Amino acid sequence: MHYTVEQLNELQQFYADQLLKDTIPFWFPRSFDHEHGGYLFMRDADGSLIDDDKAVWIQGRAVWTLSTLYNTVEKKQEWLDGARLGYAFLNKHCFDTDGRMFFHVTRDGQPIRKRRYFFSETFYVIACAAYAKASGSEEAAANARRIFGKCVEYATIPGLLEPKFTATRPSKGIGVPMIMMNTAQQLRDTIGDPRCDDLITGWINEIEQFFVKDEIRCVMEQVAPDGSIIDHIDGRTLNPGHAIEGAWFILAEAMHRNNDQRMINLGCKMIDYMWERGWDHEHGGLFYFRDVYNKPVQEYWQDMKFWWPHNETIIATLMAYLITGKEKYADMHRLVNEYAYRVFNDKKHGEWFGYLHRDGSIAQTAKGNLFKGPFHLPRQEWLCMQMLKKFSK
């Protein structure tokens, strides 16, 4: 069933209320660490602190969230000051002597863990870019462009981050072109960078050429260097929510390019394929992992319901509906939106639980940890609100 104009307006108000009255108040101002800088995000259902370590990529994500709210919703001083708190912490404590970023640090910024992948750096880029727009800081803008250049090197120069050995079973993952595409989009759309358009085109082409398999209606998480399926457990494992997130990155690019039809078709079929693969028709929600040939999945959490795939699917299905006007995307959006806000949203304390069993019961109550913080949910509510506001005009 199509959405009426009145229903879309109600949906816009719903997302605005959830964002500004439920999600953001759960995190801020309680998470500001005025003693050491940055944010304290490892929190239980009621907001109580369960650990004071800091995940570097989530520190960057939070700077992006606060700066974006300041840039687009309200010039609220608390948000700008809060973004500055995280920006300063990242610069002071989160870079190693080789220029790479840590993944996990103590409350006062002592390093605990560093990883070979460069997601901390990509989230630093979007944090700096959004903060530069909010604050007018030329330093932050320069930092965004400089580290983006390093990320492009990490993504394109073989062996730069990996140990120097010949892999027995070499592979490439969809995560790199996805994260780089979205990082470039954020950089371009906040402070501008002439490198971005061509790079984004290349990453979209890579996803289409290597990871989207029309013959079996699937989007792979990883493939062999030539794009073939690696018929082993890891190579067969799919993450439907992740691929759907990549789909809306492509749809957003299509809108940026005056509704580029090739990109619309690509993004929509990625949603279609992975909804077919991932939606749980018995209990509702998206499975976390599936096997491309429907064989057993190795990870024991394969049939659990995690918060973030639902955030990405809410965005993707709404975006697809607003772009195409196709009724099936309205139906998909209704399904995932109703399910997610019914089972994940904590009506007592606000925000969402992160981890549910297949039947929707709560697996554990933490709202924040090394992987969950104020990003996927507030980004979803903010972006849906912004899309609907623009559509109503």
C-alpha positions in Angstrom: 0.0 0.0 0.0 1.3 3.4 -0.9 1.9 6.1 1.7 -0.4 9.1 1.6 1.0 12.6 1.9 -0.5 12.8 5.4 1.2 9.5 6.4 4.6 10.7 5.1 4.2 13.9 7.1 3.3 11.8 10.2 6.4 9.6 9.5 8.6 12.7 9.3 7.3 13.9 12.7 7.8 10.4 14.2 11.4 10.3 13.2 12.0 13.8 14.4 10.5 13.0 17.8 12.4 9.7 18.2 15.7 11.4 17.3 15.3 14.6 19.5 13.2 13.3 22.3 14.3 9.7 22.7 17.6 8.8 21.1 19.8 11.9 21.5 18.7 12.6 25.1 19.8 9.1 26.1 23.4 9.8 25.1 23.9 13.5 25.7 24.8 15.3 27.8 25.5 12.3 30.1 28.2 10.9 27.9 30.4 14.0 27.7 33.7 13.3 29.5 34.7 16.7 30.7 37.6 15.3 32.7 39.5 13.5 29.9 37.7 14.6 26.7 35.7 12.5 24.3 32.7 10.4 25.3 31.7 7.6 27.7 29.4 5.4 25.7 29.6 1.9 27.3 26.2 2.0 29.0 23.5 -0.3 30.2 19.8 0.0 29.5 19.2 2.7 32.1 22.3 4.7 31.0 24.5 3.6 33.8 28.2 3.2 32.9 29.4 -0.4 32.5 33.0 0.4 31.2 34.9 3.6 30.7 37.1 2.5 27.7 36.6 4.3 24.4 36.2 2.8 20.9 38.0 5.3 18.6 35.7 4.7 15.6 32.6 5.5 17.8 34.3 8.7 19.2 34.6 9.8 15.5 31.0 8.7 14.7 29.7 10.8 17.7 31.6 13.9 16.5 29.9 13.4 13.1 26.5 13.0 14.8 26.7 16.1 17.0 28.2 18.2 14.2 25.5 17.1 11.7 22.7 17.9 14.1 24.3 21.3 14.6 24.6 21.8 10.8 21.2 20.7 9.8 18.7 20.7 12.7 19.5 23.4 15.2 22.5 25.6 16.1 22.5 24.2 19.6 25.7 25.2 21.5 25.7 22.0 23.5 26.0 20.0 20.3 28.9 22.2 18.9 30.7 22.1 22.3 30.2 18.4 22.5 31.6 17.9 19.0 34.6 19.9 19.9 35.2 17.7 23.0 35.4 14.6 20.8 37.4 16.2 18.0 40.1 17.3 20.5 40.3 13.9 22.1 40.7 12.2 18.7 43.6 14.5 17.8 45.3 14.3 21.2 45.1 10.6 21.9 44.0 8.4 19.0 46.8 8.5 16.5 49.9 6.2 16.7 53.4 7.4 15.8 53.1 5.8 12.4 50.1 8.0 11.5 47.5 5.2 11.9 44.7 5.4 14.4 44.0 3.1 17.3 40.8 1.1 17.6 40.4 1.0 21.4 41.8 3.3 24.1 41.4 3.8 27.8 39.3 6.6 29.2 42.4 8.9 29.4 43.5 7.9 25.9 46.1 5.2 26.5 46.2 2.8 23.6 44.8 -0.7 24.1 44.3 -2.1 20.6 45.0 -1.3 16.9 43.7 -3.1 13.9 44.8 -3.5 10.3 41.7 -2.2 8.8 41.2 1.6 8.7 37.6 2.2 9.8 38.8 4.5 12.6 40.4 6.7 10.0 37.3 6.8 7.8 35.1 7.9 10.7 37.7 10.5 11.7 37.4 11.9 8.1 33.6 12.4 8.4 33.9 13.7 11.9 36.5 16.3 10.9 34.5 17.3 7.8 31.2 17.7 9.7 32.9 19.5 12.5 34.8 21.8 10.1 31.4 22.8 8.6 29.9 23.4 12.0 32.8 25.3 13.5 34.5 26.9 10.5 37.8 25.3 11.5 40.2 25.3 8.6 42.4 22.8 10.6 39.6 20.3 10.8 38.9 20.7 7.1 42.6 20.1 6.3 42.7 17.1 8.6 39.6 15.6 6.9 41.2 15.9 3.4 44.6 14.7 4.5 43.4 11.6 6.3 41.0 10.9 3.4 44.0 10.8 1.1 45.6 8.3 3.4 42.4 6.1 3.4 42.4 6.1 -0.4 46.0 4.8 -0.3 45.1 2.1 2.3 42.2 1.1 0.0 44.1 1.0 -3.3 47.7 0.1 -2.6 48.0 -3.7 -2.2 49.8 -4.9 0.9 50.0 -1.4 2.6 48.1 -2.6 5.7 48.4 -6.4 5.4 51.4 -8.5 6.4 53.7 -9.2 3.6 52.8 -12.8 2.7 51.1 -14.5 -0.2 47.6 -15.5 0.8 46.6 -19.1 0.1 43.0 -18.0 -0.5 43.0 -14.3 -1.5 39.8 -12.3 -1.3 38.3 -8.8 -1.5 35.5 -7.5 0.7 32.6 -5.2 -0.1 33.3 -3.3 3.1 36.1 -1.2 1.6 34.3 0.2 -1.4 31.2 0.8 0.7 32.9 2.7 3.6 35.1 4.7 1.1 32.1 5.6 -1.0 30.2 7.0 2.0 33.3 8.7 3.5 33.8 10.5 0.2 30.1 11.4 0.0 30.2 13.0 3.5 33.5 14.8 2.7 32.1 16.2 -0.6 28.7 17.2 0.8 30.1 19.0 3.9 33.3 20.8 2.9 33.9 19.7 -0.7 36.7 17.8 -2.3 37.3 17.5 -6.1 38.6 14.0 -5.8 35.3 12.5 -4.6 33.0 12.2 -7.6 35.4 10.0 -9.7 36.4 7.9 -6.7 32.8 7.3 -5.8 32.0 6.2 -9.4 34.9 3.8 -9.2 33.7 2.2 -5.9 30.2 1.8 -7.2 31.5 0.2 -10.3 33.6 -2.2 -8.2 30.5 -3.2 -6.1 28.4 -3.8 -9.3 31.2 -5.7 -11.1 32.4 -8.0 -8.3 29.8 -8.3 -5.6 26.3 -8.1 -7.1 25.4 -11.5 -8.5 22.3 -11.2 -10.7 22.2 -14.8 -11.7 21.6 -15.9 -8.1 20.0 -12.6 -6.8 22.6 -11.9 -4.2 25.1 -9.4 -2.9 28.3 -11.1 -1.7 30.3 -9.9 1.3 33.6 -11.2 -0.1 34.7 -12.7 -3.3 37.9 -13.9 -5.0 40.0 -11.2 -6.7 38.3 -12.1 -10.0 34.8 -11.8 -8.5 34.1 -15.5 -8.3 32.5 -17.0 -5.2 34.8 -18.6 -2.7 33.0 -21.9 -1.9 34.2 -22.1 1.7 32.3 -21.0 4.9 33.7 -17.5 5.1 33.4 -16.9 1.4 29.7 -18.0 1.4 28.7 -15.9 4.4 26.3 -13.1 3.6 25.3 -10.1 5.8 22.0 -8.8 4.4 21.9 -5.6 6.4 25.4 -4.6 5.4 24.6 -5.1 1.7 21.4 -3.1 2.1 23.4 -0.3 3.7 25.5 -0.3 0.6 22.4 -0.1 -1.5 21.2 3.2 0.1 24.7 4.7 -0.3 24.3 4.0 -4.0 20.7 5.4 -4.0 21.9 8.5 -2.3 24.5 9.0 -5.0 21.8 8.5 -7.6 19.9 11.4 -6.1 23.0 13.5 -5.9 23.4 12.9 -9.7 19.9 14.0 -10.7 18.3 10.6 -10.2 20.9 8.6 -12.2 18.8 5.6 -13.4 21.6 3.1 -13.5 22.4 3.7 -9.9 18.8 3.6 -8.9 18.4 0.2 -10.6 21.6 -1.1 -8.9 20.6 0.1 -5.5 17.0 -1.2 -5.7 18.0 -4.7 -6.9 20.6 -4.9 -4.0 17.7 -4.2 -1.6 15.5 -6.7 -3.4 18.1 -9.5 -3.4 19.1 -9.1 0.3 15.5 -8.6 1.6 14.7 -12.0 -0.1 17.8 -13.5 1.5 17.5 -11.9 4.9 14.0 -11.2 6.1 12.7 -13.6 8.7 9.1 -14.5 7.6 8.4 -16.4 10.8 9.5 -13.9 13.5 10.1 -10.7 11.6 13.4 -8.7 11.3 16.6 -9.4 9.4 18.8 -12.4 10.1 22.4 -11.3 10.8 24.2 -13.9 8.6 23.0 -16.2 5.8 24.9 -18.7 3.6 24.7 -18.0 -0.2 23.9 -21.7 -0.8 21.7 -22.0 2.3 24.3 -24.2 4.1 25.0 -23.8 7.8 26.6 -20.6 8.9 29.6 -20.8 11.2 28.9 -17.8 13.5 26.6 -18.8 16.4 24.8 -15.4 16.3 23.8 -16.0 12.7 20.0 -15.9 13.4 20.1 -13.1 16.0 18.6 -9.7 15.3 21.1 -6.8 15.7 20.0 -3.2 15.8 22.0 -1.7 13.0 20.9 -3.8 10.0 17.4 -2.6 10.8 18.5 1.0 10.9 20.0 0.6 7.4 17.0 -1.2 6.0 14.6 1.5 7.3 16.7 4.1 5.4 17.1 2.0 2.3 13.4 1.1 1.9 12.2 4.6 2.5 14.7 6.0 0.1 13.8 3.5 -2.6 10.1 4.3 -2.1 10.6 8.1 -2.3 12.8 7.7 -5.4 10.8 5.1 -7.3 7.3 5.5 -5.9 7.0 1.7 -6.0 4.4 0.3 -3.6 6.6 -2.7 -2.6 9.2 -0.4 -1.0 6.4 1.2 1.1 5.3 -2.2 2.2 8.9 -3.2 3.1 9.5 0.0 5.0 6.3 -0.4 7.0 7.3 -4.0 7.9 10.8 -3.2 9.1 9.9 0.1 10.7 7.1 -1.4 12.7 9.2 -4.4 13.7 12.2 -2.5 14.8 10.5 0.2 16.9 8.4 -2.5 18.5 11.2 -4.8 19.6 14.4 -2.7 19.8 13.1 0.6 21.2 13.3 0.8 25.0 10.1 2.6 26.0 11.3 3.1 29.5 14.8 4.5 29.1 15.0 5.5 25.5 17.3 4.4 22.6 17.4 0.8 21.3 18.6 -2.5 22.7 21.4 -3.8 20.4 21.1 -7.5 20.5 18.0 -9.7 20.3 17.3 -13.4 20.0 15.6 -14.6 16.8 12.2 -14.3 18.4 12.8 -10.7 19.4 13.5 -11.3 23.1 16.4 -9.3 24.6 19.7 -11.1 24.5 21.5 -8.5 26.6 20.7 -5.1 27.8 23.7 -2.9 26.9 22.9 0.2 24.8 26.6 1.0 24.2 29.9 -1.0 23.9 32.9 -1.1 21.5 30.6 -1.5 18.6 27.3 0.3 19.5 27.0 4.0 20.2 25.2 7.1 18.9 25.5 6.5 15.1 23.4 4.0 13.2 20.1 4.8 15.0 20.5 8.6 15.1 21.8 8.6 11.5 18.7 6.7 10.5 16.2 8.9 12.3 18.0 12.1 11.1 18.3 11.0 7.5 14.7 9.7 7.3 13.5 13.0 8.8 15.6 15.0 6.3 14.4 12.9 3.3 10.8 13.3 4.2 11.2 17.0 4.8 12.7 17.5 1.4 10.0 15.3 -0.2 7.2 17.3 1.4 8.5 20.4 -0.4 
